Each structure stands twice: as C-alpha cells, then as structure tokens.
Amino acid sequence: MTYCLGIKVSEGLVCLADGRITSGNQVTSAQKLSLHGPAGAQFAVMTSGLRSLRDKTLAYLERDMRQEHATGFATLLDAVTAYCGKLRQVAEEDREQIEGSDLSFNLHTLIAGALPEDPGPSIFLVYPEGNWIEVDRRTPYLSIGATAYGKPILDRALNFDSAMTTALKLAYLSFDSSRFSSADVGFPIDLATYSLAERRWRQAHYDYDDLREQRIWWNEHITQLAVRMPDGPWVSELRPGAHPSHLTIVTEDDN
C-alpha cells in the first residue's frame, strides 16, 4: 500500500507521495513521485500498486516520448492519453501472468501538471483499466492508496482558494494521519509544487526527523484542542457524579 495525493488550488498544484514499500515482512523505500518530459513541458506521475507495473509502464512511456514526442506533449490530456495507452499495453502483456500468481493488476496513477497549451494546471486519476477522472474545484484533490485516513482533514479544511502554503500543510497532515493509522504508509516522503505564476516545478524530499517540529506541534495542539473543546451535553449526563435527566442507569443487578 502507499499514499499519494494531488491538490489543485488557485496558485497551482501540490503533490505528495510516501516512500514506503512493503513486500511480506520486508520494508524498503522507493520514490513514487517522478517528473517526466523536457523542461517547460514536465508533468508529475505518482503511482500506487505493484512496482513492476509502474516501472514497465513508465519505461514504455519514456521510450515513446523519446521517439515521438522529444519536445514534450502539448497538453496534459495528451500525456494522460499516451500513458493510458502504455498501461493497456502492459495489461495485455502481463495481466494474465500477474493474476495467475494471485496478485492484482492494481496500478492506480495520479498525473499532474500544466503543459504548454493548457490554460491551467490539472490532475488526473488513471485507473488500472486505463480510464480516468479529472480533479475539479468542488473537491480540489485526488488521492490513491490508503486514502481513508487522510481524507477527513482535506474535506474539512481544504478548498480551491486555500493558499499553497496551507495546502502544503494539509498535504502533510493528511499523510501524517495515514501514516499514524496504516502500517503500510510511512517516511520518507516526496513533495512537489507547481506554481501557476512561475510555470515551474519544485521538488523536495523529507525523512522522519526533517519534520519533527511539525509532528510534535500537531500532536500537542490537537490534544489541547480536544481538552479546550466546549463541553457537550454528555458532561452533565454521563460524567461520574452527574444527576442525569435523560439517562438510564444500568447496574449489575439489571444484567
């Protein structure tokens, strides 16, 4: 399992991918976020699923780009279409053998960027069958892998008009929630941003100790917020010594 996240805000894009690879009892790390294409026409790819499927699909895509698209794709949709073609080719070649080994052809992919003829940046989620969906303003993120744990904070706090600095914090907190609750998600992480104003990508790599300050701050403050939260009606009804008016007291004699 893994956790990859793509966020689209008015200032551009934020991409995050964890680096943990699990195989049985073995845990290693590998990069799951990569940039492809020449300068000025780069797009980001993040994947969840069998590493061999990722490597083969991207190898086919890179070969096609060298031979037929040396100057890059004109639009992100062109890049997505080419990727889907290579993914289907890999499926034709390998699906039977993969599934015959009791494995799943399970490559999910996020493709993000803004290419020369695009009016603005976008993100596509490509399914193993080669079909896709595109991010929209109402829900300005797409994620793959162990998505359940990191979703609530994004749904509560993120919107299209969020500042990129805020989107970066929320991306980290979304990952941190996933890491905390899923043994298959963990450091290191790769982060990348695409600035609409500058039309360029930036990348960074962080390990566990690099984000110690942010991790401690969040753990302390989320606990403090729970303590400071206004007391609910349950306090007068359920705390020891309360005199409830809406509560049935259950004693051992009732059981």
VMD Tcl script that draws the C-alpha trace (Angstrom):
set ca {
  {0.00 0.00 0.00}
  {1.03 3.62 -0.33}
  {-0.34 7.12 -0.06}
  {-0.20 9.61 -2.92}
  {-2.03 12.92 -3.01}
  {-2.51 15.63 -5.61}
  {-4.04 19.01 -4.65}
  {-5.16 21.76 -7.02}
  {-5.54 25.29 -5.64}
  {-5.73 28.66 -7.34}
  {-1.95 29.16 -7.06}
  {-1.07 25.80 -8.61}
  {-0.51 22.19 -7.55}
  {0.78 20.29 -4.53}
  {1.84 16.65 -4.89}
  {2.88 14.26 -2.12}
  {3.90 10.61 -2.17}
  {5.16 8.43 0.63}
  {8.21 6.28 0.03}
  {7.44 3.08 1.94}
  {7.47 -0.20 0.03}
  {6.21 -3.35 1.79}
  {6.67 -6.87 0.50}
  {5.71 -9.53 3.00}
  {7.75 -8.81 6.11}
  {10.23 -6.61 4.26}
  {10.05 -2.81 4.33}
  {12.09 -0.69 1.93}
  {11.77 2.75 0.39}
  {11.46 3.92 -3.18}
  {10.44 7.09 -4.99}
  {6.81 7.08 -6.14}
  {6.69 10.69 -7.39}
  {8.61 11.48 -10.57}
  {8.71 14.23 -13.19}
  {8.68 13.39 -16.90}
  {9.20 15.39 -20.06}
  {11.63 18.13 -21.10}
  {11.99 21.46 -19.30}
  {8.93 23.58 -19.88}
  {6.73 20.55 -20.55}
  {7.12 18.44 -17.42}
  {4.35 16.56 -15.67}
  {4.31 14.61 -12.41}
  {3.43 10.93 -12.05}
  {2.56 9.21 -8.76}
  {1.52 5.57 -8.51}
  {0.03 3.04 -6.13}
  {0.24 -0.67 -6.87}
  {2.82 -3.20 -7.99}
  {6.18 -1.54 -8.52}
  {6.91 -3.72 -11.55}
  {3.78 -2.42 -13.30}
  {4.79 1.19 -12.61}
  {8.33 0.68 -13.89}
  {7.28 -1.10 -17.08}
  {4.50 1.37 -17.94}
  {6.77 4.38 -17.40}
  {9.60 2.74 -19.35}
  {7.26 2.32 -22.32}
  {6.04 5.90 -21.95}
  {9.58 7.32 -21.78}
  {10.58 5.35 -24.88}
  {7.55 6.69 -26.76}
  {8.37 10.24 -25.67}
  {11.98 9.95 -26.86}
  {10.93 8.58 -30.23}
  {7.80 10.61 -30.99}
  {7.50 13.49 -28.51}
  {11.02 14.74 -27.94}
  {9.77 18.29 -27.26}
  {7.07 17.03 -24.90}
  {3.30 16.79 -25.07}
  {1.22 19.84 -25.93}
  {-1.40 19.26 -23.24}
  {-1.68 17.23 -20.07}
  {-4.55 15.31 -21.65}
  {-2.17 14.23 -24.42}
  {0.23 12.92 -21.77}
  {-2.57 11.10 -19.96}
  {-3.80 9.55 -23.21}
  {-0.31 8.30 -24.04}
  {0.13 6.89 -20.52}
  {-3.22 5.09 -20.71}
  {-2.15 3.51 -23.99}
  {1.03 2.16 -22.42}
  {-0.87 0.96 -19.35}
  {-3.27 -1.02 -21.57}
  {-0.30 -2.47 -23.45}
  {1.25 -3.66 -20.18}
  {-2.13 -5.10 -19.16}
  {-2.33 -7.10 -22.39}
  {1.19 -8.42 -21.85}
  {1.19 -9.11 -18.11}
  {-2.32 -9.25 -16.60}
  {-2.80 -13.00 -17.10}
  {0.56 -13.86 -15.53}
  {0.07 -11.35 -12.69}
  {-3.38 -12.65 -11.77}
  {-2.22 -16.23 -12.23}
  {0.26 -15.57 -9.42}
  {-2.57 -14.47 -7.08}
  {-1.62 -10.81 -7.49}
  {-3.78 -7.96 -8.77}
  {-3.21 -5.75 -11.76}
  {-3.70 -2.79 -9.46}
  {-1.76 0.19 -10.80}
  {-3.51 3.45 -9.91}
  {-1.87 6.65 -11.12}
  {-2.05 10.39 -10.50}
  {-0.78 12.57 -13.36}
  {-0.47 16.29 -12.66}
  {0.85 19.39 -14.37}
  {0.26 22.11 -16.92}
  {1.78 21.73 -20.38}
  {2.37 24.49 -22.97}
  {-1.13 24.55 -24.50}
  {-3.02 24.02 -21.24}
  {-4.96 27.01 -19.85}
  {-4.01 25.94 -16.33}
  {-2.79 23.03 -14.23}
  {-4.84 19.91 -13.56}
  {-4.68 16.41 -12.07}
  {-5.95 13.13 -13.50}
  {-6.52 9.84 -11.67}
  {-5.95 6.88 -14.01}
  {-7.47 3.54 -13.04}
  {-5.89 0.15 -13.84}
  {-8.28 -0.29 -16.77}
  {-6.93 2.88 -18.42}
  {-9.97 5.09 -17.80}
  {-9.63 8.30 -15.78}
  {-11.26 11.14 -13.86}
  {-10.12 14.75 -13.51}
  {-9.95 16.89 -10.38}
  {-12.49 19.71 -10.02}
  {-12.92 22.87 -7.94}
  {-15.57 21.41 -5.64}
  {-13.23 18.66 -4.40}
  {-9.79 20.00 -5.27}
  {-7.76 16.87 -4.60}
  {-7.32 13.28 -5.73}
  {-5.61 10.52 -3.76}
  {-4.66 6.87 -4.24}
  {-3.51 4.08 -1.96}
  {-4.54 4.09 1.70}
  {-6.87 7.04 1.24}
  {-9.38 6.64 4.07}
  {-7.32 8.04 6.93}
  {-6.07 11.20 5.21}
  {-9.37 12.22 3.66}
  {-11.26 13.84 6.59}
  {-8.84 16.71 7.19}
  {-8.82 17.55 3.48}
  {-12.62 17.52 3.29}
  {-12.85 19.78 6.35}
  {-10.08 22.29 5.70}
  {-9.10 22.37 2.01}
  {-10.75 24.35 -0.77}
  {-9.70 25.67 -4.17}
  {-8.92 29.12 -2.73}
  {-6.62 27.78 0.00}
  {-3.15 29.31 -0.11}
  {-0.45 26.98 -1.41}
  {1.34 27.21 1.96}
  {-1.86 25.99 3.63}
  {-2.29 23.25 1.02}
  {1.25 22.05 1.77}
  {0.46 21.84 5.49}
  {-2.77 19.98 4.84}
  {-1.00 17.59 2.48}
  {1.49 16.77 5.24}
  {-1.23 16.37 7.88}
  {-3.20 14.12 5.53}
  {-0.12 11.94 5.09}
  {0.57 12.02 8.84}
  {-2.95 10.76 9.59}
  {-2.44 7.95 7.07}
  {0.99 7.11 8.47}
  {-0.30 7.04 12.03}
  {-3.13 4.62 11.23}
  {-1.67 2.46 8.45}
  {1.48 0.37 8.81}
  {1.88 0.36 5.01}
  {2.35 4.15 4.78}
  {5.45 5.91 6.06}
  {8.51 8.08 5.57}
  {10.33 9.21 3.56}
  {8.03 11.48 1.57}
  {8.47 13.35 -1.68}
  {6.75 16.71 -2.12}
  {6.43 18.77 -5.27}
  {4.71 22.04 -6.12}
  {3.77 23.57 -9.43}
  {3.44 27.36 -9.42}
  {0.94 28.74 -11.91}
  {2.60 32.17 -11.76}
  {6.08 30.81 -12.47}
  {5.04 27.84 -14.64}
  {7.64 25.64 -12.97}
  {8.02 22.66 -10.65}
  {9.86 22.46 -7.33}
  {10.69 19.18 -5.55}
  {11.86 18.22 -2.05}
  {12.50 15.02 -0.11}
  {11.89 14.66 3.64}
  {12.61 11.94 6.15}
  {11.16 11.34 9.61}
  {13.49 13.67 11.51}
  {13.13 16.51 9.00}
  {9.53 17.14 10.10}
  {9.95 16.56 13.83}
  {8.90 20.11 14.76}
  {5.68 19.94 12.74}
  {4.83 16.47 14.07}
  {5.30 17.45 17.73}
  {3.38 20.72 17.26}
  {0.41 18.93 15.71}
  {0.32 16.17 18.33}
  {0.40 18.71 21.17}
  {-2.15 21.10 19.70}
  {-4.70 18.51 18.62}
  {-4.69 17.18 22.19}
  {-5.03 20.70 23.62}
  {-7.93 21.45 21.26}
  {-9.76 18.34 22.45}
  {-9.33 19.48 26.07}
  {-10.45 23.05 25.26}
  {-13.47 21.99 23.22}
  {-16.72 23.28 24.78}
  {-18.32 20.66 27.00}
  {-21.21 18.86 25.35}
  {-24.50 17.78 26.92}
  {-22.86 14.47 27.77}
  {-20.89 16.12 30.60}
  {-23.94 16.76 32.75}
  {-25.41 13.38 31.85}
  {-22.53 10.94 31.74}
  {-19.65 12.06 33.95}
  {-19.26 10.38 37.35}
  {-21.42 12.05 39.98}
  {-23.82 13.55 37.43}
  {-27.57 13.69 38.06}
  {-28.94 12.68 34.66}
  {-32.34 13.55 33.40}
  {-32.13 11.71 30.08}
  {-30.07 8.73 31.15}
  {-30.93 5.26 32.31}
  {-28.53 4.00 34.95}
  {-27.57 0.37 34.35}
  {-26.43 -1.54 37.44}
  {-25.05 -5.05 37.82}
  {-28.44 -6.14 39.17}
  {-30.03 -5.21 35.81}
  {-27.78 -7.62 33.91}
}
mol new
graphics top color blue
foreach p $ca { graphics top sphere $p radius 0.5 }
foreach p [lrange $ca 0 end-1] q [lrange $ca 1 end] { graphics top cylinder $p $q radius 0.2 }
display resetview
